[in-house]
């Protein structure tokens, strides 16, 4: 691939590149570039929003460049303040390391582990003396830090900004020096942190890294950034059936963005939107599971849209049900037997039965104390994910 072709591929779908000219010059060097992506495993699972930058890292890998995945076992204990209205709750290194194992397992569903260099920034930060920390801090002014919108807003609102949070961009910038990165990937909210890395590299007499910013992926609501805290995410480790179900609920406009940002392709506008969405869901589910699981999940989605109440249902034998059933005991037993989930009576009443979220053969059942009988082939819909079919 020519430099021009590689540049077009690597800049496609990005939000900003600082700068394309520098990236072209680095591609002309004739050696594998070191492409850095730093991740703080503050939680064990990653969602599709995290994969946008990982997919771009994979593109570099395919062109023969080295993926440098930095596990922030040190920075995660501080917490990235970017976009935060309050300080992050502390997390121990033991928790970080446990999360890092599942995080990398999921990341390697995209990346080639044989071509990925995994490093931990605790390896250098834990060796630094206090004198070295002070010298590093002296390279950045308080005025620079207070230019950050998140810090300015918190100070204006009277919300505290902890001194350890101010350390975070400095540490992320120093990571770039330690791994000698040629390119750093990140979301658009990471620009400040990435530029600190460029400054540090220049001061160290090193070539400055190119910064590639990826757009932030909106969650299922189409408004907020995908995140667990906003409950609008699709987890990489979620079952294929759940992935497909969630994707089928997004808007057509968001579907186009998901095609571009998650698959690196454009939606075929000549295809019916529902079919295009099913194809999007199938491709994403295949990437993180298998073609067989993805096809089965798409089949269930088709059946459900055609009115098949039992589509995707888990079978429960009538003999597993207690005598003298009430709506409450039926729901509680079904959750336990079919899905090994224990739901309290209070939770079932307030959140499911009384609001009308439970259906038996398509009809709402809203009285927890009502006696009820079920027979073979009856379908109990406990939630979108939890459907039971009773069998002999």
C-alpha positions in Angstrom: 0.0 0.0 0.0 1.3 3.4 -1.0 1.8 6.2 1.6 -1.2 8.0 0.1 -3.4 5.0 0.3 -2.3 4.2 3.9 -2.9 7.8 5.0 -6.4 7.7 3.5 -7.2 4.5 5.4 -5.7 5.6 8.7 -7.4 9.0 8.7 -10.8 7.7 7.6 -13.4 8.0 10.4 -11.2 10.1 12.6 -12.3 13.4 14.3 -8.9 15.1 14.1 -5.3 14.3 13.2 -2.4 16.4 14.4 -1.2 16.4 11.8 -1.7 14.5 8.6 1.5 15.9 7.2 3.5 14.5 10.1 1.7 11.2 9.8 2.6 11.0 6.1 6.2 11.7 7.0 6.3 9.0 9.6 4.7 6.5 7.2 7.6 7.3 4.8 10.2 6.3 7.4 10.1 2.7 6.2 9.9 1.1 9.7 7.0 -0.1 11.9 5.5 2.8 13.8 4.8 2.5 17.5 1.1 3.3 17.9 0.1 3.9 21.5 -3.3 3.5 23.1 -3.6 3.9 26.9 -6.5 2.3 28.8 -7.4 2.5 32.5 -9.2 -0.8 33.4 -11.4 0.8 36.1 -14.0 -1.8 35.3 -13.7 -5.5 34.1 -15.7 -5.1 30.9 -15.4 -3.0 27.8 -18.3 -1.8 25.6 -18.5 -0.9 22.0 -17.6 2.8 22.7 -14.1 1.6 23.9 -13.6 -0.4 20.7 -13.6 2.7 18.3 -10.0 3.5 19.1 -9.1 -0.2 19.3 -10.4 -0.8 15.8 -8.2 2.0 14.5 -5.2 0.5 16.4 -6.0 -2.8 14.5 -5.8 -0.9 11.2 -2.3 0.1 12.0 -1.5 -3.5 12.9 -2.7 -4.7 9.6 -0.3 -2.3 7.9 2.6 -3.8 9.8 2.9 -1.3 12.6 3.3 -2.1 16.3 0.3 -1.7 18.6 1.4 -0.5 22.1 -1.4 -1.1 24.6 -0.6 0.7 27.9 -2.5 -0.7 30.8 -2.8 2.1 33.3 -2.3 0.1 36.5 -0.9 3.3 38.0 -3.0 6.0 36.4 -6.2 4.0 37.0 -5.7 4.4 40.7 -5.8 8.2 40.2 -8.6 8.2 37.6 -8.8 10.3 34.5 -10.6 13.6 35.3 -11.6 14.2 31.7 -15.3 15.1 31.5 -15.9 14.5 35.2 -17.9 16.8 37.3 -16.6 15.2 40.5 -13.4 13.2 41.4 -13.5 9.5 40.5 -13.8 7.1 43.4 -10.5 5.5 44.3 -9.7 2.0 43.0 -7.0 -0.4 44.3 -4.2 -1.7 42.2 -5.4 -5.3 42.9 -8.8 -4.4 41.4 -7.1 -2.8 38.4 -5.0 -5.8 37.7 -8.0 -8.1 38.0 -9.9 -5.9 35.6 -6.9 -5.7 33.2 -7.0 -9.5 32.6 -10.6 -9.4 31.3 -10.0 -6.1 29.5 -7.2 -7.5 27.5 -9.0 -10.7 26.8 -11.8 -8.7 25.3 -9.5 -6.3 23.4 -7.8 -9.3 21.8 -11.1 -10.1 20.1 -10.1 -7.2 17.8 -6.3 -6.9 18.1 -3.7 -9.5 17.1 -2.1 -10.4 20.4 1.0 -11.6 18.6 1.5 -8.1 17.2 0.6 -6.2 20.4 3.0 -4.9 23.0 1.3 -4.8 26.4 3.0 -2.6 29.0 2.0 -1.4 32.5 2.8 2.2 33.4 3.2 1.2 37.0 6.5 -0.3 35.8 8.1 3.2 35.6 5.9 5.4 37.9 6.5 3.2 40.9 10.3 3.5 40.4 10.2 7.3 40.4 11.6 9.2 43.4 9.7 12.2 44.8 12.4 14.4 43.4 11.8 13.1 39.9 8.0 13.6 40.3 8.6 17.3 41.3 10.9 17.8 38.3 8.3 16.3 36.0 5.6 18.5 37.6 7.7 21.6 37.0 7.3 21.2 33.2 3.6 22.0 33.3 2.1 25.2 34.7 -1.1 25.6 36.7 -2.4 28.0 34.1 -2.1 25.2 31.5 -4.1 22.8 33.7 -6.8 25.4 34.4 -7.4 25.8 30.7 -9.2 22.5 30.8 -12.9 22.9 30.6 -13.7 20.2 33.2 -11.4 21.8 35.8 -12.7 25.4 35.0 -16.3 24.3 35.3 -15.8 22.5 38.6 -13.9 25.4 40.1 -16.6 27.8 38.9 -19.3 25.6 40.4 -17.4 25.4 43.7 -16.7 21.7 43.3 -13.3 20.5 44.5 -10.5 19.6 42.2 -8.0 17.2 43.8 -4.3 17.7 43.3 -3.9 14.0 42.2 -6.3 14.7 39.4 -4.0 17.4 38.1 -1.3 14.8 37.9 -3.2 12.6 35.5 -2.4 14.5 32.2 1.2 14.7 33.3 1.4 10.9 33.8 -0.4 10.2 30.5 2.0 12.5 28.7 5.1 10.8 30.3 3.8 7.4 29.1 4.4 8.6 25.6 8.0 9.3 26.4 8.5 6.0 28.1 7.1 3.9 25.2 8.6 6.2 22.5 5.3 6.4 20.7 5.1 7.7 17.1 1.3 7.9 17.2 -1.2 8.2 20.1 -4.8 7.3 19.7 -7.7 8.6 21.9 -11.1 10.0 22.0 -11.8 13.7 21.2 -12.0 14.3 25.0 -8.3 13.3 25.3 -6.8 16.2 23.2 -5.3 18.0 26.2 -3.6 14.8 27.6 -2.3 13.8 24.2 -0.7 17.2 23.6 1.1 17.0 27.0 2.8 13.9 25.5 3.9 15.8 22.5 5.4 18.6 24.7 7.3 16.1 26.8 8.7 14.3 23.8 9.9 17.5 22.3 11.6 18.5 25.6 13.3 15.1 25.7 14.7 15.6 22.2 12.4 12.9 20.7 10.3 13.1 17.6 6.8 14.3 18.6 4.0 11.8 18.3 1.1 12.3 15.9 -2.2 12.6 17.8 -5.2 10.9 16.2 -8.6 11.6 17.9 -11.5 9.3 17.4 -15.1 10.5 17.7 -17.0 9.5 20.8 -19.6 6.9 20.2 -23.1 7.8 21.2 -24.9 5.2 23.3 -28.2 3.5 22.6 -30.1 6.7 23.4 -28.4 8.5 20.6 -27.6 11.4 22.9 -25.0 10.7 25.6 -21.6 9.1 25.1 -21.8 5.3 25.5 -21.1 4.5 29.1 -22.1 2.1 31.8 -23.1 5.0 34.1 -25.6 6.2 31.5 -27.0 2.6 31.0 -26.8 3.1 27.3 -24.1 0.6 26.4 -23.5 -2.7 24.6 -20.9 -4.8 26.3 -18.3 -6.7 24.2 -18.9 -9.8 26.4 -22.7 -9.6 26.3 -24.5 -12.6 24.7 -25.1 -12.3 20.9 -28.8 -12.3 21.5 -28.6 -9.2 23.8 -26.3 -7.4 21.3 -28.7 -7.9 18.5 -31.7 -6.9 20.6 -30.1 -3.7 21.7 -28.9 -2.7 18.2 -32.4 -3.3 16.8 -33.6 -0.6 19.2 -31.4 2.2 17.9 -32.4 5.0 15.5 -31.7 4.9 11.8 -29.3 7.9 12.1 -27.4 6.2 14.9 -27.2 3.0 12.8 -25.3 4.9 10.1 -22.8 6.1 12.7 -22.4 2.6 14.1 -21.7 1.2 10.6 -18.9 3.8 10.1 -17.4 3.8 13.6 -17.7 0.1 14.5 -17.3 -1.6 11.1 -15.5 1.0 9.0 -18.0 0.8 6.2 -21.0 2.7 4.9 -24.6 1.4 5.1 -26.1 0.3 1.8 -28.9 3.0 1.4 -30.7 0.8 -1.1 -31.4 -1.8 1.6 -34.5 -1.6 3.8 -33.5 0.1 7.1 -34.7 -2.8 9.3 -32.7 -5.3 7.1 -29.7 -3.0 7.2 -30.0 -2.9 11.0 -30.2 -6.6 11.2 -27.1 -6.9 9.1 -25.3 -4.4 11.4 -26.3 -6.4 14.4 -25.2 -9.7 12.8 -21.8 -8.3 11.9 -21.1 -6.9 15.3 -22.3 -10.1 17.1 -20.2 -12.2 14.7 -17.1 -10.1 15.6 -17.4 -10.8 19.3 -18.9 -14.3 19.2 -19.4 -16.5 16.2 -21.3 -16.5 12.9 -23.5 -19.3 14.2 -24.4 -17.4 17.4 -25.0 -14.2 15.5 -27.3 -15.9 12.9 -29.3 -17.5 15.7 -29.7 -14.2 17.5 -30.9 -12.5 14.2 -33.3 -15.4 13.7 -34.8 -14.8 17.2 -35.1 -11.0 16.4 -37.0 -11.8 13.2 -39.3 -14.2 14.9 -40.1 -11.7 17.7 -40.9 -9.0 15.1 -43.3 -11.4 13.4 -45.3 -11.8 16.6 -43.8 -15.1 17.8 -44.2 -14.7 21.5 -41.9 -17.7 22.3 -38.9 -16.4 20.2 -35.8 -16.8 22.3 -37.7 -18.3 25.2 -36.1 -20.6 27.8 -38.1 -23.7 28.5 -39.3 -24.5 32.0 -41.0 -27.8 32.9 -44.4 -27.5 34.5 -43.2 -29.9 37.2 -40.7 -27.3 38.4 -43.6 -25.0 39.5 -45.0 -25.1 43.0 -48.6 -25.8 43.7 -51.2 -23.1 44.4 -49.5 -20.6 42.1 -49.9 -16.8 42.4 -48.6 -14.3 39.9 -45.8 -13.5 42.3 -44.7 -17.1 43.0 -44.9 -17.8 39.2 -42.6 -14.9 38.3 -40.2 -15.6 41.2 -39.9 -19.3 40.3 -39.5 -18.7 36.6 -36.6 -16.3 37.2 -34.9 -18.8 39.5 -35.4 -22.0 37.4 -34.9 -20.5 34.0 -32.2 -17.9 34.6 -30.8 -18.7 38.1 -31.8 -15.2 39.2 -33.2 -14.5 42.7 -35.6 -11.6 42.6 -37.1 -10.3 45.9 -40.8 -10.1 46.2 -40.6 -6.4 46.7 -38.6 -5.9 43.6 -40.9 -8.0 41.5 -44.0 -6.2 42.8 -42.8 -2.7 42.5 -40.6 -2.9 39.3 -42.3 -5.6 37.2 -45.7 -6.9 38.1 -47.7 -3.8 39.3 -46.3 -1.5 36.5 -47.5 -4.1 33.9 -44.1 -5.3 32.7 -45.1 -9.0 33.0 -47.1 -10.7 30.3 -48.6 -14.2 30.0 -49.4 -15.1 26.4 -49.2 -11.4 25.5 -51.6 -10.3 28.2 -50.4 -8.1 31.1 -50.7 -9.6 34.6 -50.6 -6.9 37.3 -52.0 -8.4 40.5 -49.2 -10.1 42.5 -51.6 -12.0 44.8 -53.9 -13.3 42.1 -54.0 -17.1 41.7 -53.0 -18.3 38.3 -52.7 -21.5 36.3 -50.3 -22.2 33.4 -50.3 -25.0 30.9 -47.9 -26.4 28.3 -46.9 -23.9 25.5 -47.8 -20.9 27.6 -45.3 -18.0 27.3 -44.3 -15.8 30.2 -42.5 -12.6 29.3 -40.7 -11.4 32.4 -38.6 -8.7 30.5 -37.2 -8.1 27.1 -34.3 -10.5 27.9 -36.2 -13.1 30.0 -38.9 -15.1 28.3 -40.1 -18.5 29.5 -42.1 -21.2 27.6 -43.7 -23.8 29.8 -43.4 -27.4 28.7 -44.5 -30.8 29.9 
